[in-house]
Amino acid sequence: MAEIHPTAIVSPKAELAEKVVVSAYAIIGEEVEVGAGTVIGPHTVIEGPTSIGKDNQIGAFIHIGGAPQHIEYKGEKTGLKIGERNQFREFVTINRGTSFGIGETIVGNDNFLMIGCHIAHDCVVGDGVIMANYVQIAGHCQVENNAVFGGLSGLHQHCRAGRAVMVGAITAVTLDAPPFSMVIGERARFVGINLVGLKRMGFSEEKIKAIKQAYRIIRTSDLLLEETLKKLEQEMGEIPEVSEIIRFFKNTQRGVIIR
């Protein structure tokens, strides 16, 4: 059975799995599903439709599943899906999707959101993402696995943060931040690859060397980007990480930070 504090308010239409803990003054609304072992801190509000997986640590004064902050939203039924083993610290907010977006916001597994972080409507966040205090992710963004954000940084609407990217503190990302890179600045600029992060993730020296070479070719080529990517694909496309970089550039809608 779930352990529910006497002061908590839990809708009879919510579904709480075994070993869920609901702390004092928390409010759990209709159409909320919470997986086994998840702990919900005091004064936290969860609205539905929201699905939360197993073994999450959800801290105090958090608001999950709130309506999207968009002037075109008219109360349509949309959702939020959260995976397993995430840790959300105080004052984190995560909104549901919109009917004119993908219809739901998705957060994966093993993510760590520190104090005051916000994930807006229709975002897709992968696994193993770390967001330091007050990171702000605007609507329709994509954050790929193992991305790291310094405090007070943020993504502009419709931007992507590639796998294992490092976004420096107080950085505004207004174009796509490419995989394995480090971007820093009032308006984010490319300053190199995320060397420390890649080593921590166990990337071999050969893979790191290939990533460096790929970005060197992209940044220094005199060819048009399309031609540069084609050349890079021919020369190094068999390397999975280089192929990932090429796909990221090819799929951009807003442009990619490379200078």
Order of alpha helices (4+ residues) and beta strands (2+ residues): beta-beta-beta-beta-beta-beta-beta-beta-beta-beta-beta-beta-beta-beta-beta-beta-beta-beta-beta-beta-beta-beta-beta-beta-beta-beta-beta-beta-alpha-alpha-alpha-alpha
